[in-house]
C-alpha cells in the first residue's frame, strides 16, 4: 500500500463493509479506509484486471450507497488510454507516479506521455493493420491474428506496441486475451494511418511469361484495372514474396511486351489477404503511391472508396 505520493501522506484503516456488497465487487478488490490529508475515502486495490469504465461507474455507485465518501483506485500502473478515461470521468486514482484526486483538487504526474510514432510501420505492423481493416471487426484479438499472420508472438507484440504508439488504437485485454480496437471509422483510420504505411515493393524487374508461377498474383496497374474502370496496361504486372523468388532471374530491360511481364518482389505475401487472383487492394494502392498518372489516381480513389466503406 502506498503511504505517500508526491509528499501527500496516506493513512489506512480497515473497511469492513464488504459483506454488504455484491460478491463480484467484494472479490475484485482489497478494501481500506484511507485518509489522504484530512479527507476520508475508500481505497480499492484491484485483485484482478480492472473492469471496464461502465462497470467501474456502477461499482462506485454501489459502494457509495453503503459509505458515501470518495472511492479511489490504487493501481500498480495505468495505461495512457485508461488514465485519460478515468480523468475524463472524474474517477480518482493513485499510482506511484500519478495521482488524480479531484475531491481535494489534486492531479500530479511525473510520467511522460508516450512518444508518438514518427517513422513508418515495419512490415509485420503493416500486415497487422491490414488484417484489422480487412476483418471488419471492432475488436481484433491478437491470438486470432497469430493464427493468420506468419509471425511469432514476440513479433506481434512489437507490432501491437507500434500500432498503440500511433494513438489510433485502443490496446486492452478481455481477461487474458489482448485485443486492438480502432478509435476511428475504417475510412478515417486508413487516412490517419497512411503516413505510417509504405509500399510493399522491394524490387522490380521483368521476366519471361514462361516463368510465371502459381505463387504470383496480379499487382500494380494490372490488379487495379481488374477492379476499376482503368484500362489495362499492355505489360502485365505480377507480384511475389521476395523470399520466394531468385532475384538474379530479374532483368531490368523490357525487350518484348508480348513475351515478358513485369514482376514486383514484395516484403510480404501479396496473396495474404487476397480474395481473387490479384494482390490485396490496399497493398496495391500503397504500391502505386508515387504515381503521377491522373488515370491511376482516379482508379485508386475509386477502389479505396469501395474497399473502406463501413
DOZA-90575 format. One record per atom (N, C-alpha, C): x, y, z; residue in three letters. Coordinates in steps of 0.2 Angstrom, whole numbers, padded with zeros to 4 digits, always signed. Last residue first. Layout:
% residues N
XYZALA...
***
This chain:
% residues 310
-0089+0008-0224UNK-0091+0005-0217UNK-0097+0001-0218UNK-0077+0007-0237UNK-0084+0009-0235UNK-0086+0005-0229UNK-0065+0004-0242UNK-0066+0006-0235UNK-0072+0008-0233UNK-0068-0001-0255UNK-0065-0005-0250UNK-0066-0003-0243UNK-0073+0011-0262UNK-0077+0005-0261UNK-0074+0000-0256UNK-0063+0020-0260UNK-0069+0022-0258UNK-0074+0015-0257UNK-0052+0013-0266UNK-0052+0014-0259UNK-0059+0016-0256UNK-0056+0013-0280UNK-0055+0007-0276UNK-0055+0008-0269UNK-0056+0027-0282UNK-0062+0023-0283UNK-0062+0016-0279UNK-0043+0031-0280UNK-0048+0034-0276UNK-0055+0029-0276UNK-0037+0023-0291UNK-0035+0022-0284UNK-0041+0024-0279UNK-0043+0029-0302UNK-0044+0022-0301UNK-0043+0020-0293UNK-0036+0042-0301UNK-0044+0041-0300UNK-0046+0034-0299UNK-0023+0038-0302UNK-0025+0041-0296UNK-0033+0041-0295UNK-0023+0033-0315UNK-0022+0029-0310UNK-0024+0032-0303UNK-0026+0045-0322UNK-0030+0040-0323UNK-0029+0035-0317UNK-0015+0053-0318UNK-0021+0055-0316UNK-0026+0049-0317UNK+0001+0048-0313UNK-0004+0047-0318UNK-0011+0049-0316UNK+0010+0048-0304UNK+0008+0055-0306UNK+0003+0054-0311UNK+0013+0037-0290UNK+0011+0038-0297UNK+0009+0045-0298UNK+0017+0032-0278UNK+0021+0038-0281UNK+0019+0040-0288UNK+0009+0022-0274UNK+0009+0028-0271UNK+0012+0034-0274UNK+0007+0009-0278UNK+0006+0014-0283UNK+0006+0021-0280UNK+0007+0002-0266UNK+0012+0001-0271UNK+0012+0006-0277UNK-0005+0005-0260UNK+0002+0008-0257UNK+0007+0007-0262UNK-0014-0002-0269UNK-0014+0006-0268UNK-0007+0008-0266UNK-0010-0015-0265UNK-0009-0012-0272UNK-0009-0005-0272UNK-0014-0015-0252UNK-0007-0015-0254UNK-0005-0013-0261UNK-0028-0014-0254UNK-0024-0009-0250UNK-0017-0009-0252UNK-0031-0026-0261UNK-0032-0020-0264UNK-0028-0014-0260UNK-0019-0040-0263UNK-0025-0036-0259UNK-0025-0029-0261UNK-0017-0046-0280UNK-0014-0044-0273UNK-0020-0040-0269UNK-0028-0057-0288UNK-0024-0051-0288UNK-0022-0050-0280UNK-0037-0067-0289UNK-0030-0068-0292UNK-0026-0062-0292UNK-0045-0065-0274UNK-0045-0067-0281UNK-0038-0068-0283UNK-0043-0060-0262UNK-0049-0063-0262UNK-0050-0066-0269UNK-0028-0059-0251UNK-0031-0058-0257UNK-0038-0062-0258UNK-0020-0057-0240UNK-0027-0055-0239UNK-0031-0055-0246UNK-0009-0064-0246UNK-0010-0065-0239UNK-0018-0063-0238UNK-0003-0062-0258UNK-0009-0066-0258UNK-0012-0067-0251UNK+0009-0057-0257UNK+0004-0052-0260UNK-0003-0056-0260UNK+0018-0058-0242UNK+0015-0062-0247UNK+0009-0058-0250UNK+0030-0045-0241UNK+0026-0050-0238UNK+0022-0053-0244UNK+0038-0037-0249UNK+0041-0039-0242UNK+0037-0044-0239UNK+0039-0042-0267UNK+0036-0039-0261UNK+0039-0041-0254UNK+0044-0039-0282UNK+0046-0043-0276UNK+0044-0039-0270UNK+0035-0038-0297UNK+0037-0035-0291UNK+0039-0040-0286UNK+0038-0040-0315UNK+0037-0043-0308UNK+0040-0039-0302UNK+0030-0039-0330UNK+0034-0035-0325UNK+0033-0039-0319UNK+0034-0050-0344UNK+0029-0047-0339UNK+0033-0044-0334UNK+0036-0054-0361UNK+0038-0053-0354UNK+0033-0050-0350UNK+0031-0056-0374UNK+0034-0062-0371UNK+0037-0061-0364UNK+0026-0044-0378UNK+0022-0050-0379UNK+0025-0056-0376UNK+0036-0034-0375UNK+0030-0035-0370UNK+0025-0041-0372UNK+0052-0037-0375UNK+0046-0039-0379UNK+0040-0039-0375UNK+0061-0030-0366UNK+0063-0031-0373UNK+0057-0032-0378UNK+0065-0021-0353UNK+0059-0023-0356UNK+0061-0024-0364UNK+0078-0024-0341UNK+0076-0022-0348UNK+0070-0025-0351UNK+0082-0030-0330UNK+0080-0023-0329UNK+0077-0020-0336UNK+0077-0046-0325UNK+0081-0042-0329UNK+0078-0035-0329UNK+0078-0059-0312UNK+0075-0052-0315UNK+0080-0049-0320UNK+0085-0069-0307UNK+0081-0070-0313UNK+0078-0064-0316UNK+0090-0065-0295UNK+0095-0065-0301UNK+0091-0066-0308UNK+0081-0067-0286UNK+0082-0060-0289UNK+0086-0060-0295UNK+0071-0080-0284UNK+0078-0079-0285UNK+0079-0072-0289UNK+0058-0079-0272UNK+0060-0079-0279UNK+0067-0077-0279UNK+0053-0079-0259UNK+0051-0085-0263UNK+0053-0084-0271UNK+0056-0067-0253UNK+0059-0073-0251UNK+0058-0079-0255UNK+0046-0058-0259UNK+0053-0058-0261UNK+0057-0064-0259UNK+0031-0064-0266UNK+0035-0063-0260UNK+0043-0063-0261UNK+0026-0056-0281UNK+0028-0062-0277UNK+0032-0060-0271UNK+0016-0050-0294UNK+0020-0049-0288UNK+0021-0056-0284UNK+0014-0043-0311UNK+0013-0048-0306UNK+0017-0046-0299UNK+0008-0034-0324UNK+0012-0034-0318UNK+0010-0040-0313UNK+0009-0034-0342UNK+0005-0036-0336UNK+0010-0036-0330UNK+0009-0021-0353UNK+0013-0025-0349UNK+0010-0027-0343UNK-0002-0013-0357UNK+0000-0018-0361UNK+0004-0023-0358UNK-0014-0010-0343UNK-0008-0008-0347UNK-0006-0014-0351UNK-0032-0008-0345UNK-0026-0012-0343UNK-0020-0010-0347UNK-0041+0006-0339UNK-0039+0002-0345UNK-0032-0002-0343UNK-0051+0007-0325UNK-0044+0009-0328UNK-0043+0004-0334UNK-0062+0005-0317UNK-0063+0006-0324UNK-0056+0008-0328UNK-0057-0009-0307UNK-0059-0002-0308UNK-0060-0001-0315UNK-0051-0021-0306UNK-0056-0019-0301UNK-0059-0013-0302UNK-0041-0023-0315UNK-0046-0029-0314UNK-0052-0026-0310UNK-0033-0012-0314UNK-0038-0012-0319UNK-0043-0018-0319UNK-0026-0016-0302UNK-0030-0010-0302UNK-0035-0010-0308UNK-0018-0026-0307UNK-0023-0028-0302UNK-0028-0022-0302UNK-0011-0018-0316UNK-0015-0024-0319UNK-0020-0026-0314UNK-0004-0009-0309UNK-0009-0007-0313UNK-0014-0012-0316UNK+0000-0020-0296UNK+0001-0014-0299UNK-0005-0012-0303UNK-0003-0038-0299UNK-0002-0032-0295UNK-0001-0026-0299UNK-0008-0055-0298UNK-0008-0048-0302UNK-0007-0043-0297UNK+0004-0066-0290UNK-0003-0063-0290UNK-0003-0056-0295UNK+0012-0082-0289UNK+0012-0074-0291UNK+0005-0072-0291UNK+0012-0095-0287UNK+0013-0091-0281UNK+0012-0083-0283UNK+0012-0101-0299UNK+0006-0100-0296UNK+0006-0096-0289UNK+0023-0091-0310UNK+0021-0097-0306UNK+0014-0096-0302UNK+0031-0087-0325UNK+0025-0086-0321UNK+0024-0092-0317UNK+0040-0090-0335UNK+0042-0090-0328UNK+0037-0089-0323UNK+0035-0087-0347UNK+0036-0094-0345UNK+0038-0095-0338UNK+0036-0074-0349UNK+0030-0076-0347UNK+0030-0084-0345UNK+0052-0068-0341UNK+0048-0071-0347UNK+0042-0074-0344UNK+0052-0053-0332UNK+0054-0060-0333UNK+0050-0062-0339UNK+0059-0037-0325UNK+0055-0041-0330UNK+0057-0048-0330UNK+0057-0029-0309UNK+0060-0030-0315UNK+0056-0034-0320UNK+0059-0023-0292UNK+0055-0025-0298UNK+0060-0025-0304UNK+0059-0023-0274UNK+0062-0023-0280UNK+0058-0025-0286UNK+0049-0021-0264UNK+0056-0021-0263UNK+0061-0020-0269UNK+0033-0015-0261UNK+0038-0017-0266UNK+0045-0016-0264UNK+0024-0011-0252UNK+0027-0017-0251UNK+0032-0019-0256UNK+0025+0006-0246UNK+0025+0001-0252UNK+0027-0005-0250UNK+0019+0010-0230UNK+0024+0010-0235UNK+0022+0005-0241UNK+0011+0020-0217UNK+0011+0014-0222UNK+0016+0015-0227UNK+0010+0031-0210UNK+0014+0026-0207UNK+0015+0020-0212UNK+0001+0039-0216UNK+0008+0042-0216UNK+0013+0037-0213UNK-0011+0033-0215UNK-0007+0032-0221UNK+0000+0035-0221UNK-0018+0034-0204UNK-0013+0029-0204UNK-0008+0029-0210UNK-0028+0042-0207UNK-0024+0044-0202UNK-0018+0040-0202UNK-0035+0034-0217UNK-0032+0041-0219UNK-0027+0043-0214UNK-0039+0023-0210UNK-0034+0022-0215UNK-0031+0029-0217UNK-0048+0029-0201UNK-0042+0026-0199UNK-0037+0025-0204UNK-0058+0034-0209UNK-0054+0039-0205UNK-0047+0035-0203UNK-0063+0021-0214UNK-0060+0026-0219UNK-0055+0031-0215UNK-0067+0015-0202UNK-0062+0012-0206UNK-0059+0017-0211UNK-0067+0027-0188UNK-0070+0023-0193UNK-0065+0020-0198UNK-0057+0025-0173UNK-0060+0029-0179UNK-0063+0024-0184UNK-0050+0018-0165UNK-0053+0024-0162UNK-0057+0028-0167UNK-0049+0000-0165UNK-0048+0007-0168UNK-0052+0012-0165UNK-0042-0011-0154UNK-0049-0008-0157UNK-0047-0001-0159UNK-0035-0026-0151UNK-0034-0020-0153UNK-0041-0017-0155UNK-0032-0037-0136UNK-0035-0035-0142UNK-0034-0028-0144UNK-0028-0051-0126UNK-0026-0044-0128UNK-0030-0043-0135UNK-0035-0061-0114UNK-0034-0060-0121UNK-0033-0053-0123UNK-0037-0063-0101UNK-0030-0063-0103UNK-0029-0062-0110UNK-0050-0052-0101UNK-0047-0057-0097UNK-0040-0057-0098UNK-0046-0043-0113UNK-0053-0045-0111UNK-0051-0052-0107UNK-0036-0028-0114UNK-0037-0035-0113UNK-0044-0037-0111UNK-0031-0016-0126UNK-0033-0018-0120UNK-0034-0026-0119UNK-0028-0002-0135UNK-0025-0009-0134UNK-0027-0011-0127UNK-0035+0008-0147UNK-0035+0006-0140UNK-0032-0001-0140UNK-0026+0017-0160UNK-0029+0011-0157UNK-0030+0011-0150UNK-0020+0028-0163UNK-0025+0027-0167UNK-0029+0021-0165UNK-0007+0031-0158UNK-0013+0034-0154UNK-0020+0033-0158UNK+0004+0025-0162UNK+0001+0030-0166UNK-0005+0033-0163UNK+0007+0016-0152UNK+0011+0022-0152UNK+0008+0027-0157UNK+0000+0005-0156UNK-0003+0009-0150UNK+0001+0016-0150UNK+0007+0000-0166UNK+0001+0002-0168UNK-0002+0007-0162UNK+0018-0004-0159UNK+0019+0001-0164UNK+0013+0004-0166UNK+0013-0014-0151UNK+0016-0008-0147UNK+0017-0002-0152UNK+0010-0023-0160UNK+0004-0020-0157UNK+0007-0014-0153UNK+0023-0027-0164UNK+0018-0024-0169UNK+0012-0020-0166UNK+0027-0033-0153UNK+0031-0027-0155UNK+0026-0023-0160UNK+0019-0044-0153UNK+0019-0040-0148UNK+0022-0033-0149UNK+0023-0050-0165UNK+0016-0047-0165UNK+0015-0043-0159UNK+0035-0055-0161UNK+0035-0050-0167UNK+0028-0047-0166UNK+0031-0064-0151UNK+0035-0058-0149UNK+0035-0053-0155UNK+0024-0074-0158UNK+0021-0070-0153UNK+0025-0064-0151UNK+0029-0073-0176UNK+0030-0076-0169UNK+0026-0071-0164UNK+0019-0074-0191UNK+0024-0070-0186UNK+0024-0074-0179UNK+0010-0074-0202UNK+0016-0078-0202UNK+0021-0076-0197UNK-0007-0073-0197UNK-0001-0070-0199UNK+0005-0074-0198UNK-0017-0081-0192UNK-0017-0079-0199UNK-0011-0077-0201UNK-0015-0083-0178UNK-0017-0089-0182UNK-0017-0088-0190UNK-0013-0071-0173UNK-0007-0075-0173UNK-0008-0082-0178UNK-0025-0065-0173UNK-0020-0063-0178UNK-0015-0068-0179UNK-0030-0072-0162UNK-0033-0073-0168UNK-0028-0071-0174UNK-0022-0066-0152UNK-0022-0073-0153UNK-0025-0075-0160UNK-0027-0053-0153UNK-0020-0054-0155UNK-0019-0062-0156UNK-0043-0049-0159UNK-0039-0052-0154UNK-0032-0054-0157UNK-0050-0034-0164UNK-0046-0040-0166UNK-0042-0042-0161UNK-0066-0027-0163UNK-0060-0029-0160UNK-0057-0034-0163UNK-0074-0024-0174UNK-0072-0019-0170UNK-0066-0020-0166UNK-0069-0031-0190UNK-0071-0032-0183UNK-0070-0026-0179UNK-0065-0031-0203UNK-0071-0028-0202UNK-0074-0029-0195UNK-0053-0037-0208UNK-0058-0041-0204UNK-0064-0038-0203UNK-0046-0027-0215UNK-0050-0032-0219UNK-0055-0037-0214UNK-0041-0020-0204UNK-0045-0017-0209UNK-0049-0022-0213UNK-0033-0030-0198UNK-0038-0027-0194UNK-0043-0023-0199UNK-0024-0033-0208UNK-0028-0038-0206UNK-0034-0035-0202UNK-0017-0021-0209UNK-0021-0023-0214UNK-0026-0028-0212UNK-0010-0021-0196UNK-0015-0016-0198UNK-0020-0018-0204UNK-0002-0032-0198UNK-0007-0032-0193UNK-0013-0027-0194UNK+0005-0027-0209UNK+0001-0033-0210UNK-0004-0034-0205UNK+0012-0017-0202UNK+0008-0015-0208UNK+0003-0021-0209UNK+0020-0025-0193UNK+0014-0020-0191UNK+0010-0018-0196UNK+0028-0031-0202UNK+0024-0035-0198UNK+0018-0031-0195UNK+0035-0020-0208UNK+0030-0024-0212UNK+0026-0028-0208UNK+0035-0006-0197UNK+0038-0011-0200UNK+0033-0016-0203UNK+0028+0010-0202UNK+0027+0004-0199UNK+0032-0001-0202UNK+0039+0025-0201UNK+0035+0020-0204UNK+0034+0014-0200UNK+0041+0037-0187UNK+0043+0033-0193UNK+0037+0029-0197UNK+0034+0041-0176UNK+0036+0046-0181UNK+0038+0043-0187UNK+0023+0038-0163UNK+0027+0035-0168UNK+0028+0041-0173UNK+0024+0048-0148UNK+0021+0046-0154UNK+0025+0043-0159UNK+0029+0042-0132UNK+0031+0046-0138UNK+0027+0043-0144UNK+0018+0044-0118UNK+0021+0040-0123UNK+0023+0044-0129UNK+0021+0058-0107UNK+0017+0055-0112UNK+0021+0050-0116UNK+0030+0053-0092UNK+0030+0057-0098UNK+0024+0053-0103UNK+0025+0055-0075UNK+0026+0051-0081UNK+0026+0055-0087UNK+0023+0062-0064UNK+0030+0063-0066UNK+0031+0058-0072UNK+0008+0071-0059UNK+0011+0065-0063UNK+0019+0067-0064UNK-0007+0076-0051UNK+0001+0076-0052UNK+0003+0070-0055UNK-0020+0084-0045UNK-0018+0080-0051UNK-0011+0081-0052UNK-0032+0089-0034UNK-0025+0087-0035UNK-0025+0083-0041UNK-0044+0092-0026UNK-0042+0097-0031UNK-0034+0095-0033UNK-0050+0083-0018UNK-0045+0088-0015UNK-0042+0093-0020UNK-0057+0077-0028UNK-0061+0079-0022UNK-0056+0083-0017UNK-0048+0072-0038UNK-0052+0079-0039UNK-0056+0081-0033UNK-0035+0066-0039UNK-0039+0066-0033UNK-0043+0072-0033UNK-0023+0057-0046UNK-0029+0061-0048UNK-0034+0061-0042UNK-0006+0054-0047UNK-0012+0054-0043UNK-0017+0059-0046UNK+0008+0044-0052UNK+0002+0048-0054UNK-0003+0048-0048UNK+0017+0035-0048UNK+0020+0041-0051UNK+0014+0045-0053UNK+0011+0025-0041UNK+0017+0028-0038UNK+0019+0034-0041UNK-0006+0030-0042UNK-0001+0025-0043UNK+0005+0028-0040UNK-0024+0033-0039UNK-0017+0034-0037UNK-0012+0029-0040UNK-0039+0041-0044UNK-0034+0035-0044UNK-0028+0037-0041UNK-0056+0045-0046UNK-0050+0046-0043UNK-0046+0040-0043UNK-0065+0050-0060UNK-0064+0044-0056UNK-0057+0045-0053UNK-0069+0059-0071UNK-0069+0061-0064UNK-0068+0055-0059UNK-0069+0055-0084UNK-0075+0053-0080UNK-0074+0055-0072UNK-0056+0060-0087UNK-0062+0062-0091UNK-0068+0061-0087UNK-0048+0051-0079UNK-0048+0058-0078UNK-0055+0061-0081UNK-0051+0038-0085UNK-0053+0040-0078UNK-0053+0047-0077UNK-0046+0041-0098UNK-0053+0039-0097UNK-0055+0040-0090UNK-0033+0043-0096UNK-0037+0048-0099UNK-0044+0047-0098UNK-0029+0031-0091UNK-0028+0037-0087UNK-0033+0042-0090UNK-0031+0022-0102UNK-0035+0021-0096UNK-0035+0028-0092UNK-0021+0027-0111UNK-0029+0027-0113UNK-0033+0027-0107UNK-0010+0025-0104UNK-0011+0031-0106UNK-0019+0032-0107UNK-0012+0013-0090UNK-0010+0015-0097UNK-0013+0022-0099UNK-0005+0012-0074UNK-0011+0014-0078UNK-0009+0016-0085UNK+0000+0001-0061UNK+0001+0005-0067UNK-0005+0007-0070UNK-0006-0002-0049UNK+0001-0003-0049UNK+0003+0002-0055UNK-0018+0009-0040UNK-0016+0005-0046UNK-0009+0004-0046UNK-0032+0012-0031UNK-0025+0011-0030UNK-0022+0006-0035UNK-0045+0022-0033UNK-0042+0016-0035UNK-0035+0016-0035UNK-0057+0029-0022UNK-0051+0030-0025UNK-0048+0023-0027UNK-0072+0036-0018UNK-0069+0030-0020UNK-0063+0031-0024UNK-0078+0048-0006UNK-0074+0047-0012UNK-0071+0040-0012UNK-0092+0041+0003UNK-0086+0045+0003UNK-0083+0044-0004UNK-0104+0034+0009UNK-0104+0040+0004UNK-0098+0044+0005UNK-0106+0018+0010UNK-0102+0023+0013UNK-0101+0029+0008UNK-0117+0013+0002UNK-0115+0010+0009UNK-0111+0015+0013UNK-0117+0019-0009UNK-0123+0018-0006UNK-0122+0016+0001UNK-0104+0018-0014UNK-0106+0024-0010UNK-0113+0024-0008UNK-0104+0005-0020UNK-0100+0006-0014UNK-0102+0013-0010UNK-0113+0008-0030UNK-0115+0003-0025UNK-0111+0004-0019UNK-0105+0017-0038UNK-0112+0019-0035UNK-0114+0014-0029UNK-0094+0010-0041UNK-0093+0016-0037UNK-0100+0018-0034UNK-0100+0001-0050UNK-0097-0002-0044UNK-0096+0004-0039UNK-0103+0009-0061UNK-0109+0005-0057UNK-0106+0003-0050UNK-0091+0013-0065UNK-0096+0018-0063UNK-0101+0015-0058UNK-0085+0001-0069UNK-0082+0004-0063UNK-0087+0009-0060UNK-0093-0002-0080UNK-0094-0007-0074UNK-0091-0003-0068UNK-0089+0008-0089UNK-0096+0007-0087UNK-0097+0003-0080UNK-0075+0004-0090UNK-0077+0010-0087UNK-0084+0010-0085UNK-0071-0013-0085UNK-0072-0008-0090UNK-0075-0002-0086UNK-0060-0017-0071UNK-0066-0018-0075UNK-0066-0012-0080UNK-0043-0023-0070UNK-0048-0018-0068UNK-0054-0018-0073UNK-0039-0040-0065UNK-0039-0034-0070UNK-0045-0029-0069UNK-0038-0041-0047UNK-0039-0044-0054UNK-0039-0038-0059UNK-0038-0034-0036UNK-0035-0041-0036UNK-0035-0044-0042UNK-0036-0016-0034UNK-0039-0022-0038UNK-0035-0028-0037UNK-0039-0008-0020UNK-0033-0010-0024UNK-0036-0017-0028UNK-0047+0006-0015UNK-0048+0000-0018UNK-0042-0002-0022UNK-0051+0016-0002UNK-0046+0014-0006UNK-0047+0007-0009UNK-0062+0029+0002UNK-0061+0021+0002UNK-0056+0020-0003UNK-0058+0043+0013UNK-0060+0040+0007UNK-0060+0032+0007UNK-0056+0058+0022UNK-0058+0051+0022UNK-0060+0048+0015UNK-0044+0071+0022UNK-0051+0068+0019UNK-0051+0060+0019UNK-0033+0076+0026UNK-0038+0076+0031UNK-0045+0073+0028UNK-0022+0067+0017UNK-0023+0073+0020UNK-0028+0072+0026UNK-0032+0054+0016UNK-0027+0057+0011UNK-0028+0064+0014UNK-0035+0039+0023UNK-0036+0046+0025UNK-0030+0050+0021UNK-0045+0025+0019UNK-0039+0029+0019UNK-0040+0036+0020UNK-0051+0009+0022UNK-0052+0016+0023UNK-0046+0020+0023UNK-0049-0003+0009UNK-0047+0000+0015UNK-0050+0007+0016UNK-0050-0019+0001UNK-0054-0013+0003UNK-0050-0010+0009UNK-0045-0027-0014UNK-0044-0026-0007UNK-0046-0019-0004UNK-0057-0033-0026UNK-0053-0028-0023UNK-0051-0029-0016UNK-0066-0042-0030UNK-0062-0039-0035UNK-0057-0035-0032UNK-0075-0047-0021UNK-0070-0051-0023UNK-0065-0048-0028UNK-0085-0037-0020UNK-0081-0038-0014UNK-0075-0043-0016UNK-0090-0038-0033UNK-0087-0032-0031UNK-0082-0034-0026UNK-0096-0051-0033UNK-0092-0049-0039UNK-0088-0043-0037UNK-0105-0050-0022UNK-0099-0054-0022UNK-0094-0052-0027UNK-0111-0034-0017UNK-0111-0040-0022UNK-0105-0044-0022UNK-0109-0029+0000UNK-0108-0028-0007UNK-0109-0034-0011UNK-0108-0031+0013UNK-0114-0028+0011UNK-0114-0027+0003UNK-0096-0037+0016UNK-0102-0041+0016UNK-0108-0038+0013UNK-0088-0026+0016UNK-0088-0030+0010UNK-0094-0034+0010UNK-0086-0017+0026UNK-0092-0017+0024UNK-0093-0021+0017UNK-0074-0012+0034UNK-0077-0019+0035UNK-0084-0019+0032UNK-0058-0007+0032UNK-0065-0005+0030UNK-0069-0012+0029UNK-0045-0001+0043UNK-0049-0007+0040UNK-0056-0004+0037UNK-0035+0012+0037UNK-0038+0009+0042UNK-0043+0003+0039UNK-0020+0022+0033UNK-0025+0017+0031UNK-0029+0014+0038UNK-0015+0037+0026UNK-0015+0033+0031UNK-0021+0028+0030UNK-0004+0046+0016UNK-0010+0042+0015UNK-0009+0037+0022UNK+0003+0062+0012UNK+0003+0056+0016UNK-0004+0052+0015UNK+0011+0069-0002UNK+0004+0068+0002UNK+0004+0062+0005UNK+0023+0068-0008UNK+0023+0071-0002UNK+0016+0071+0002UNK+0020+0060-0019UNK+0022+0067-0020UNK+0021+0071-0014UNK+0012+0049-0008UNK+0013+0051-0016UNK+0014+0058-0016UNK+0013+0037+0004UNK+0013+0044+0002UNK+0014+0044-0005UNK+0010+0024+0005UNK+0009+0028+0012UNK+0010+0035+0010UNK+0002+0011-0004UNK+0006+0017-0004UNK+0005+0021+0002UNK+0004-0006+0000UNK+0000+0000+0000UNK+0004+0006+0000UNK
***
